[in-house]
Amino acid sequence: MKYPTVSVNGVSVRVDDEGRYNLNDLHAAAVANGEATEQQRPSQFLRSAQVKRFIKALKAKVQKSTLEQIQPLNVIKGGDEPGVWGVELLAIRYAAWIKPEFEIEVYEVFRTVVRLGIS
């Protein structure tokens, strides 16, 4: 499947049909710029108690909403497109977990996407 992308540090970050960003691609963008280590993969991020609470809160908000029913997190194991996909808030939270400077970069890219659209 061909996904639309946004560029972070010159690395294409895929966006799925529900508007979730691929956190594995974000990790690759951070590593490419020397802002993350291999130990900062999305799988490690998802193990954090704080992150689990954050995801639980996002899911609760989705359940209360009559408009938006997009699950905030989609983990695909195996197949053609494996990876961790998260809504914008979760992607920004992941970027912040990696490094504050990376969070700012990601936030600025996402803000531009809102203004100009995804390629």
Contacts in CASP RR format, 6 or more apart in sequence:
PFRMAT RR
TARGET T0000
AUTHOR 0000-0000-0000
METHOD contacts of the structure
MODEL  1
MKYPTVSVNGVSVRVDDEGRYNLNDLHAAAVANGEATEQQRPSQFLRSAQ
VKRFIKALKAKVQKSTLEQIQPLNVIKGGDEPGVWGVELLAIRYAAWIKP
EFEIEVYEVFRTVVRLGIS
1 80 0 8 1.000
1 81 0 8 1.000
3 14 0 8 1.000
3 15 0 8 1.000
3 16 0 8 1.000
3 22 0 8 1.000
4 14 0 8 1.000
4 15 0 8 1.000
4 118 0 8 1.000
4 119 0 8 1.000
5 12 0 8 1.000
5 13 0 8 1.000
5 14 0 8 1.000
5 15 0 8 1.000
5 118 0 8 1.000
5 119 0 8 1.000
6 12 0 8 1.000
6 13 0 8 1.000
6 15 0 8 1.000
6 21 0 8 1.000
6 109 0 8 1.000
6 110 0 8 1.000
6 113 0 8 1.000
6 118 0 8 1.000
6 119 0 8 1.000
7 13 0 8 1.000
7 109 0 8 1.000
8 25 0 8 1.000
8 26 0 8 1.000
8 29 0 8 1.000
8 105 0 8 1.000
8 106 0 8 1.000
8 109 0 8 1.000
9 29 0 8 1.000
9 30 0 8 1.000
9 32 0 8 1.000
9 33 0 8 1.000
9 35 0 8 1.000
9 105 0 8 1.000
10 29 0 8 1.000
10 32 0 8 1.000
11 25 0 8 1.000
11 28 0 8 1.000
11 29 0 8 1.000
11 32 0 8 1.000
12 25 0 8 1.000
13 21 0 8 1.000
13 22 0 8 1.000
13 25 0 8 1.000
13 26 0 8 1.000
13 29 0 8 1.000
14 21 0 8 1.000
14 22 0 8 1.000
14 25 0 8 1.000
15 21 0 8 1.000
15 22 0 8 1.000
15 118 0 8 1.000
16 22 0 8 1.000
16 74 0 8 1.000
16 85 0 8 1.000
18 70 0 8 1.000
18 71 0 8 1.000
18 74 0 8 1.000
18 85 0 8 1.000
19 70 0 8 1.000
19 87 0 8 1.000
19 88 0 8 1.000
20 70 0 8 1.000
20 72 0 8 1.000
20 73 0 8 1.000
20 74 0 8 1.000
20 85 0 8 1.000
20 86 0 8 1.000
20 87 0 8 1.000
20 91 0 8 1.000
21 85 0 8 1.000
21 86 0 8 1.000
21 87 0 8 1.000
21 88 0 8 1.000
21 91 0 8 1.000
22 83 0 8 1.000
22 84 0 8 1.000
22 85 0 8 1.000
22 86 0 8 1.000
23 42 0 8 1.000
23 45 0 8 1.000
23 83 0 8 1.000
23 84 0 8 1.000
23 85 0 8 1.000
23 86 0 8 1.000
23 90 0 8 1.000
23 91 0 8 1.000
23 94 0 8 1.000
24 41 0 8 1.000
24 42 0 8 1.000
24 83 0 8 1.000
24 84 0 8 1.000
26 42 0 8 1.000
26 91 0 8 1.000
26 94 0 8 1.000
26 95 0 8 1.000
26 106 0 8 1.000
27 36 0 8 1.000
27 40 0 8 1.000
27 41 0 8 1.000
27 42 0 8 1.000
27 98 0 8 1.000
30 36 0 8 1.000
30 40 0 8 1.000
30 95 0 8 1.000
30 98 0 8 1.000
30 99 0 8 1.000
30 102 0 8 1.000
31 37 0 8 1.000
31 38 0 8 1.000
33 102 0 8 1.000
35 98 0 8 1.000
35 99 0 8 1.000
35 101 0 8 1.000
35 102 0 8 1.000
36 98 0 8 1.000
36 99 0 8 1.000
36 102 0 8 1.000
40 97 0 8 1.000
40 98 0 8 1.000
42 83 0 8 1.000
42 84 0 8 1.000
42 94 0 8 1.000
43 84 0 8 1.000
45 51 0 8 1.000
45 94 0 8 1.000
45 97 0 8 1.000
46 52 0 8 1.000
46 55 0 8 1.000
46 73 0 8 1.000
46 75 0 8 1.000
46 84 0 8 1.000
48 97 0 8 1.000
51 93 0 8 1.000
51 97 0 8 1.000
54 90 0 8 1.000
54 93 0 8 1.000
55 72 0 8 1.000
55 73 0 8 1.000
55 90 0 8 1.000
58 72 0 8 1.000
58 73 0 8 1.000
58 87 0 8 1.000
58 89 0 8 1.000
58 90 0 8 1.000
59 71 0 8 1.000
59 72 0 8 1.000
59 73 0 8 1.000
62 68 0 8 1.000
62 69 0 8 1.000
62 70 0 8 1.000
62 71 0 8 1.000
62 72 0 8 1.000
70 87 0 8 1.000
72 86 0 8 1.000
72 87 0 8 1.000
72 89 0 8 1.000
72 90 0 8 1.000
73 84 0 8 1.000
73 85 0 8 1.000
73 86 0 8 1.000
73 87 0 8 1.000
73 90 0 8 1.000
74 84 0 8 1.000
74 85 0 8 1.000
74 86 0 8 1.000
75 83 0 8 1.000
75 84 0 8 1.000
75 85 0 8 1.000
76 82 0 8 1.000
76 83 0 8 1.000
76 84 0 8 1.000
76 85 0 8 1.000
77 83 0 8 1.000
88 110 0 8 1.000
91 106 0 8 1.000
91 110 0 8 1.000
92 103 0 8 1.000
92 106 0 8 1.000
92 107 0 8 1.000
92 110 0 8 1.000
95 102 0 8 1.000
95 103 0 8 1.000
95 105 0 8 1.000
95 106 0 8 1.000
95 107 0 8 1.000
96 102 0 8 1.000
96 103 0 8 1.000
END
